[in-house]
């Protein structure tokens, strides 16, 4: 993990959501999909705690973060920061997703805002010649990832709970159709969905094998370096610091 500056290069807005493109070559070259970056969101020590971001794009010279509208003071400061401002960043935090060398067909499953954290992995997998299917579940069409942001080769399924795009309902209905196709599964969702996913894989394959599914345990970090213990949770058979052992885990370890 390094501490470095990131310059706000560009800002896109889509409704109330902002996407910031940050220039930080030193950090970008170390960053993998699924890893987090901690950003200071103020000029001094107010607010004192850095905010945690899971980049939605990673390029050679920088990365992008998404800012949905919420009541957080730190993120509000970022929404107003001027272009060219230099942000103090710590990262990358923890372990990210790893494309399994034995697999050719990757199924990515994302729920709500967490689905956006899969974007760098989806792009990386498609560029390396994997067959990729992305299935997401959001409340409304506005929250879903626009198809134009995906590589053309990616098969994309959307479920929305209000039925405003794709299939009405949640991701569970898509699993029987999509799981038999996949050599490997990558997921960013909540614990309830991970339990359903584990059961669906067991129904299809009799057991949930290690190495078949990776899952993001998304959380905010304080230090990101294993020092404060604030991220310790019961996972992988014991009390673990997510900033060191995760935030990406084998699904078997998440459910253990
Ligand atoms: S965030 Fe401090 S130990 Fe993980």
Boltz pocket constraint, residues with backbone or C-beta under 6 A from the ligand:
constraints:
  - pocket:
      binder: B
      contacts: [[A, 220], [A, 221], [A, 222], [A, 223], [A, 224], [A, 225], [A, 226], [A, 227], [A, 228], [A, 229], [A, 230], [A, 231], [A, 232], [A, 241], [A, 242], [A, 243], [A, 244]]
      max_distance: 6.0
